[in-house]
Amino acid sequence: MPGKVNTGGEALLAFNPLLWGMRNWGEAELKLPEGYENVPGVGERKAVESEVIKIRKDERDKIEGAKIGFTCALPPLGYKVYKLTLLPCHCEPKAWQSGSGMKVAGESMETPFYKITVNKETGIIEVSDKKGKLLVRGNEIFVDDEIGDLYYHRSRFADLIKSESGEGLKYGSSVYIRLFRSVYGLSADGVAGPLVPTPDALELRPYLFEYALQPHEGDWRQAKMYKQAQDFHYLPYCIQTNSQGELPEEFSFLKLSPDNLVLSALKKAEDGDEVILRFFETIGEATVAELELFRVIKRAAVVDLLERELYGLKVERNKLRLEVKPFEIVTLKLLP
């Protein structure tokens, strides 16, 4: 597909995998073409906020490439071309600085809205508002001594869940993120079933977990936290390209509204040339879904999970509408 886009020269092609407009941070590895000797930046019709993360030099100490990050503003399930520009030769990766009132002192960082303190011994963070009220205490590890398997299950409500700080908490007194389970066997006591050792299930290996905190007003439905979660998980895909195709510099292939509908699958049908599109309703509300494809839809039908047709849908050129029940999963078969 990149070869079909008219980039107008050396450029980055940034693709949005989500069905709503995205403004997010994208990163790409760049190889400098002939004639480029400085550090690259990005732009479109105007300069774009970007950062040189890493520079690669050859044996003659000349810049041959770089890893660059920049702010993408992309259409729904579509792409945008960002032209490569040149930054001054002396531009090297450096600590990011902000003129928006952010202050850093020791293990604390203060923004116009929050103060974040990190315990350098444990990595535990505390987030407070401007009045000093503690909002979040994160990165603390809790060891949940749960006993359960395929045969037998019980929870020890009288015991404290062990925590990194030593304070602990009671079962059911708090909600926390469960990262993984570590067990050494499939039976708790050998009575309800045979004891089957599973040493690899102890998970004794390094892990890297990523998560984000998003302050918001109202509940998760009002704040559309399902969108925030998707934006965090699905970052823009950015690749370097130089092509003279027929597609424009910005394009959207598919739009689905309203926002409470989330795409879960988009693929070719198992037994034909149709396209299978699956989405679900996220907040428990009856919704009228509106779908718009980048080309005319010849035929559309609702199908089951095995892609067997249930009933046809009325199509208006490249658009269609259908009613969706609360939390319903909908699968469509489209013939473009």
C-alpha positions as CSV (number, residue, x, y, z in Angstrom):
1,M,0.0,0.0,0.0
2,P,2.7,2.6,0.7
3,G,3.9,2.4,-2.9
4,K,0.4,3.6,-4.0
5,V,0.6,6.8,-2.1
6,N,1.9,10.1,-3.6
7,T,4.3,11.2,-0.9
8,G,5.9,14.0,-2.9
9,G,9.4,13.0,-1.9
10,E,11.0,11.4,1.1
11,A,8.4,11.0,3.9
12,L,6.9,9.1,6.8
13,L,3.6,7.4,6.3
14,A,1.7,7.2,9.6
15,F,-1.3,4.8,9.8
16,N,-4.1,4.9,12.4
17,P,-5.5,1.4,13.1
18,L,-8.5,2.7,15.0
19,L,-12.0,3.7,13.7
20,W,-11.9,7.2,15.2
21,G,-9.5,10.1,14.6
22,M,-6.3,9.8,16.5
23,R,-3.9,12.3,18.0
24,N,-1.0,10.3,19.4
25,W,2.7,9.9,19.6
26,G,4.4,7.9,16.8
27,E,8.0,6.6,16.4
28,A,9.9,5.5,13.4
29,E,13.4,4.3,12.4
30,L,14.8,6.5,9.6
31,K,17.5,5.8,7.1
32,L,18.8,9.1,5.5
33,P,18.7,9.2,1.7
34,E,21.5,10.4,-0.4
35,G,22.2,14.1,0.1
36,Y,20.9,14.2,3.7
37,E,23.6,14.9,6.2
38,N,21.8,16.5,9.0
39,V,19.4,15.2,11.6
40,P,15.9,14.7,10.2
41,G,12.6,16.1,11.5
42,V,9.0,15.8,10.2
43,G,6.4,18.2,9.0
44,E,3.2,18.4,6.9
45,R,1.8,21.7,5.8
46,K,3.4,23.2,8.9
47,A,6.0,22.2,11.4
48,V,5.1,19.2,13.6
49,E,6.3,18.7,17.2
50,S,9.0,16.1,17.0
51,E,11.9,14.6,18.9
52,V,15.1,12.9,17.9
53,I,15.4,9.9,20.1
54,K,18.5,8.3,18.8
55,I,21.1,9.0,16.1
56,R,23.1,6.4,14.1
57,K,26.4,7.4,12.7
58,D,28.7,5.5,10.3
59,E,32.5,4.8,10.7
60,R,33.2,8.3,9.4
61,D,31.1,9.8,12.1
62,K,28.4,11.0,9.6
63,I,24.8,10.7,10.5
64,E,23.2,7.8,8.5
65,G,19.9,7.4,10.3
66,A,17.9,8.2,13.4
67,K,15.0,7.1,15.5
68,I,12.5,9.9,15.6
69,G,9.2,10.5,17.5
70,F,6.5,13.0,16.6
71,T,2.9,13.9,17.2
72,C,0.5,12.4,14.7
73,A,-3.0,13.7,13.9
74,L,-4.6,10.9,11.8
75,P,-8.0,10.2,10.2
76,P,-10.1,7.2,11.2
77,L,-8.6,3.9,10.0
78,G,-6.5,5.9,7.6
79,Y,-3.1,7.5,7.0
80,K,-1.3,10.8,6.6
81,V,2.0,11.7,4.9
82,Y,4.6,13.6,6.9
83,K,7.4,15.1,4.9
84,L,11.0,14.7,6.1
85,T,12.7,18.0,6.9
86,L,16.2,18.9,8.0
87,L,17.2,20.1,11.5
88,P,20.4,21.9,12.3
89,C,23.6,19.7,12.3
90,H,24.2,20.3,16.0
91,C,20.8,18.8,17.0
92,E,21.4,15.8,19.2
93,P,19.0,13.9,21.4
94,K,18.5,15.7,24.7
95,A,16.3,15.8,27.7
96,W,12.8,17.2,26.9
97,Q,12.1,20.6,28.3
98,S,8.7,22.3,28.6
99,G,7.7,25.9,29.0
100,S,4.3,25.0,30.3
101,G,5.0,25.3,34.0
102,M,6.5,21.8,34.6
103,K,9.0,21.6,37.4
104,V,11.3,18.7,38.3
105,A,13.2,18.4,41.6
106,G,14.8,15.2,42.8
107,E,12.3,12.4,42.7
108,S,9.3,14.8,42.3
109,M,7.7,16.3,39.2
110,E,5.0,19.0,39.3
111,T,2.7,20.1,36.5
112,P,0.1,22.8,36.5
113,F,-2.4,20.1,37.6
114,Y,-0.6,17.3,39.5
115,K,2.4,16.5,41.6
116,I,4.1,13.1,41.1
117,T,6.6,11.7,43.6
118,V,8.7,8.5,42.9
119,N,10.3,6.4,45.7
120,K,13.7,5.7,44.2
121,E,14.1,2.6,46.3
122,T,10.8,0.8,45.4
123,G,9.6,2.6,42.3
124,I,6.3,3.3,44.0
125,I,4.7,6.5,42.7
126,E,2.2,8.9,44.4
127,V,0.1,11.3,42.4
128,S,-1.5,14.3,44.3
129,D,-3.6,17.2,43.2
130,K,-2.5,20.8,43.7
131,K,-4.0,20.9,47.2
132,G,-1.9,17.9,48.2
133,K,-4.7,15.3,48.2
134,L,-3.4,11.8,47.3
135,L,-5.2,10.6,44.2
136,V,-3.2,7.5,43.2
137,R,-0.6,5.3,44.7
138,G,0.8,3.1,42.0
139,N,3.6,0.6,41.1
140,E,3.1,-1.2,44.4
141,I,3.3,-5.0,44.1
142,F,0.7,-7.1,46.0
143,V,1.1,-10.8,46.4
144,D,-2.3,-12.5,46.3
145,D,-2.0,-15.9,48.0
146,E,-5.0,-17.4,46.2
147,I,-5.6,-21.1,46.2
148,G,-7.4,-22.4,43.2
149,D,-7.2,-24.8,40.2
150,L,-9.3,-26.8,37.9
151,Y,-10.6,-29.1,40.7
152,Y,-10.7,-26.9,43.8
153,H,-11.1,-23.3,44.7
154,R,-11.3,-21.1,47.8
155,S,-10.2,-17.7,49.0
156,R,-8.7,-16.9,52.4
157,F,-10.7,-13.8,53.3
158,A,-9.2,-13.7,56.8
159,D,-5.6,-13.2,55.5
160,L,-4.0,-10.0,54.4
161,I,-2.8,-9.7,50.8
162,K,0.9,-9.0,51.1
163,S,2.2,-5.7,49.7
164,E,5.5,-4.2,48.9
165,S,5.1,-1.5,51.5
166,G,4.2,-4.0,54.2
167,E,0.8,-2.5,54.9
168,G,-1.3,-5.1,52.9
169,L,-5.0,-5.1,52.3
170,K,-8.0,-7.3,52.9
171,Y,-9.6,-9.4,50.2
172,G,-12.4,-7.4,48.6
173,S,-11.3,-4.0,50.1
174,S,-9.7,-2.7,46.9
175,V,-9.5,-3.1,43.2
176,Y,-6.1,-3.6,41.7
177,I,-4.6,-4.8,38.4
178,R,-3.8,-8.5,38.3
179,L,-0.6,-8.9,36.3
180,F,-0.3,-12.7,36.2
181,R,-0.8,-15.8,38.2
182,S,2.1,-18.0,39.5
183,V,1.3,-21.6,40.4
184,Y,3.5,-24.7,40.8
185,G,0.8,-27.4,40.3
186,L,-2.7,-28.1,39.1
187,S,-4.1,-29.4,42.4
188,A,-4.1,-27.5,45.7
189,D,-3.9,-30.4,48.1
190,G,-4.0,-33.7,46.1
191,V,-7.5,-34.6,47.5
192,A,-9.8,-33.1,44.9
193,G,-7.6,-34.4,42.1
194,P,-4.1,-35.6,41.3
195,L,-1.2,-33.2,42.0
196,V,0.3,-32.4,38.6
197,P,3.6,-30.3,38.9
198,T,3.8,-27.3,36.5
199,P,7.2,-25.7,37.3
200,D,7.1,-23.5,34.2
201,A,3.8,-21.9,35.5
202,L,5.8,-20.3,38.3
203,E,6.6,-17.6,35.8
204,L,10.2,-17.2,37.0
205,R,11.4,-15.0,34.2
206,P,11.7,-11.2,33.6
207,Y,8.5,-9.4,32.6
208,L,7.8,-5.9,31.4
209,F,4.4,-4.4,32.1
210,E,3.1,-1.2,30.6
211,Y,0.1,0.7,31.8
212,A,-1.3,4.3,31.9
213,L,-3.3,6.4,34.3
214,Q,-5.9,8.8,32.8
215,P,-7.6,11.3,35.2
216,H,-11.2,12.0,34.2
217,E,-14.5,13.5,35.4
218,G,-17.6,11.4,35.7
219,D,-17.6,7.6,35.3
220,W,-15.7,5.6,32.7
221,R,-18.7,5.8,30.3
222,Q,-18.9,9.6,30.4
223,A,-15.1,9.9,30.1
224,K,-15.0,7.3,27.2
225,M,-12.2,5.5,28.9
226,Y,-12.6,2.6,26.4
227,K,-11.3,5.0,23.7
228,Q,-8.3,6.1,25.9
229,A,-7.5,2.4,26.5
230,Q,-7.5,1.7,22.7
231,D,-5.4,4.8,22.0
232,F,-2.8,3.6,24.6
233,H,-2.7,0.0,23.2
234,Y,-2.8,0.8,19.4
235,L,-0.2,3.3,18.6
236,P,0.3,4.7,15.0
237,Y,2.3,2.6,12.6
238,C,5.0,4.8,11.0
239,I,7.2,3.8,8.0
240,Q,9.6,5.7,5.8
241,T,8.7,5.8,2.1
242,N,9.2,7.7,-1.1
243,S,6.6,6.9,-3.8
244,Q,4.6,8.5,-6.6
245,G,1.3,6.7,-6.4
246,E,-2.2,7.9,-7.1
247,L,-3.5,8.0,-3.5
248,P,-3.6,11.4,-1.8
249,E,-1.4,12.5,1.2
250,E,-4.3,11.9,3.6
251,F,-7.0,9.2,3.4
252,S,-9.6,7.3,5.5
253,F,-10.6,3.8,4.6
254,L,-13.4,3.2,7.1
255,K,-15.4,5.2,9.6
256,L,-17.7,3.7,12.3
257,S,-19.8,5.9,14.6
258,P,-20.7,6.6,17.4
259,D,-17.7,6.3,19.6
260,N,-19.1,3.6,21.8
261,L,-18.7,1.1,19.0
262,V,-15.2,-0.6,19.0
263,L,-13.7,-2.6,16.1
264,S,-12.4,-6.0,17.0
265,A,-11.8,-7.7,13.6
266,L,-11.3,-6.7,10.0
267,K,-10.3,-9.4,7.5
268,K,-11.1,-11.2,4.3
269,A,-14.0,-13.7,4.5
270,E,-13.0,-17.4,4.9
271,D,-15.0,-18.5,1.8
272,G,-15.1,-15.6,-0.6
273,D,-13.9,-12.1,-1.6
274,E,-16.1,-10.3,0.9
275,V,-14.7,-8.3,3.9
276,I,-15.6,-9.4,7.4
277,L,-16.0,-6.5,9.9
278,R,-16.7,-7.2,13.6
279,F,-17.4,-4.6,16.3
280,F,-19.1,-4.4,19.7
281,E,-21.0,-1.9,21.8
282,T,-19.1,-0.9,25.0
283,I,-21.2,1.1,27.4
284,G,-24.5,-0.8,27.6
285,E,-26.7,1.5,25.4
286,A,-28.9,0.7,22.4
287,T,-27.2,2.4,19.5
288,V,-27.7,3.1,15.8
289,A,-24.4,2.3,14.1
290,E,-23.3,4.3,11.0
291,L,-20.6,2.8,8.8
292,E,-18.9,4.5,5.9
293,L,-16.5,2.7,3.6
294,F,-14.0,4.4,1.2
295,R,-15.7,2.7,-1.8
296,V,-19.2,1.6,-2.9
297,I,-20.6,-1.4,-1.0
298,K,-22.3,-3.7,-3.4
299,R,-23.9,-5.9,-0.8
300,A,-23.9,-6.2,3.0
301,A,-25.2,-8.7,5.5
302,V,-25.2,-9.5,9.2
303,V,-23.5,-12.9,9.8
304,D,-22.7,-15.1,12.8
305,L,-19.3,-15.9,14.2
306,L,-18.9,-18.7,11.6
307,E,-19.6,-16.1,8.9
308,R,-23.0,-17.6,8.0
309,E,-25.5,-15.0,6.8
310,L,-28.4,-14.1,9.0
311,Y,-30.0,-11.3,7.1
312,G,-29.2,-8.6,4.5
313,L,-28.8,-4.9,5.1
314,K,-29.9,-1.9,3.1
315,V,-26.9,0.0,1.6
316,E,-26.7,3.6,0.3
317,R,-23.7,3.6,-1.9
318,N,-20.8,3.4,0.6
319,K,-22.9,3.8,3.8
320,L,-25.1,1.7,5.9
321,R,-27.0,2.0,9.2
322,L,-28.1,-0.7,11.7
323,E,-29.4,-1.0,15.2
324,V,-27.1,-2.4,17.9
325,K,-28.2,-3.8,21.2
326,P,-26.4,-3.0,24.5
327,F,-23.1,-4.8,24.6
328,E,-23.9,-6.6,21.4
329,I,-21.2,-8.1,19.2
330,V,-22.0,-7.5,15.5
331,T,-20.3,-9.2,12.6
332,L,-20.8,-7.9,9.0
333,K,-20.0,-9.3,5.6
334,L,-19.4,-6.6,3.0
335,L,-18.8,-6.9,-0.7
336,P,-17.1,-3.8,-1.9
